[in-house]
Amino acid sequence: MKKVPFILIAIRLVLGFVMIVIANNNFTYARLILVALMILGLLTDILDGIIARRVGVSSEKLRRMDSQVDLVFWLCVGWCAWLLNPEIIIEHKYAIYLIFVMEGLTYVFSFLKFKKETCTHALLSKLWGVTLLLAFVSMIGFGHAGIPFFLAVFFGVVGHIDVYLIIYFLPKWTHDVPSSYHAYLIRNGKSIKRHKWFNG
C-alpha cells in the first residue's frame, strides 16, 4: 500500500501524455475518451493524498512530486483543448494568459522566499482543480466554454491570491497548508487543524 500513492502519481503523469496523443489523432470517440481520462486523472489526484496519509507516507518529497505532476497533467489537458478547439483558446486568450502569469508568480514568490517551489495543496486550489475539470469537460467534450470556463478563471484567480498570501504569511516553507488563514495562524505560532481527507 505504501507504493500506491507513487503509482497513482505516475499514472496521472502518463495519462497526460496519452491524452495528447489521442487529441492529436482525434479519432472517433476521442473526446469521450479524453473526458474519461480527465476524470480518472482527477481521481488519482484525490486518492494519492488520501492513501498517502492513511499509510503514513505523506512526505515532503511525495507532496512536491504530486504538485509538479498536477501541473504537467493540467498543461497536457490544456494542450488537448488547444488541439481540439483552438478557436475557444484564442477567444479567451487574455484570461488564459492571466492564469499562466499568476501560476508563474507562485513559483517566483516561493523561490524568492523559500528557495523551492510552493506545495500548499490549499483548499481553494483544490476547488480550482474541480472547476478546471468542469471547464475542460465543457471545452473538450462539447466544444463550449461558457459558465464552466468563467468559474475556472474566477477560482483560478482567487486560489492564486490565496497561495500568494500563504507564501507571504509562512515563516518557513511548509507543505499542505489549507488556506492563507491557516498560514497566518502558523506565522503567529498557533497550531492548525488539517482535514484528514484533504490536508491531514
Buried (B, 14 or more C-beta within 10 A) or exposed (E): EEEBBBEBBBBBBEBBEBBBEBBEEEEEEBBEBBBEBBEEBBEBBBEBBBBBBBEEBBEEEBBBBBBBBBEEBBBBBBBBBBBBBEEBBEEBEEBBEBBEEBBEBBEEBBEEBBEEBBBBBBBBBBBBBBBBBBBBBBBBBEEBBEEBBBBBBEBBBEBBEBBBBBBEBBEEBBBBBBBBBBBBBBEEEEEBEBEEEBBB
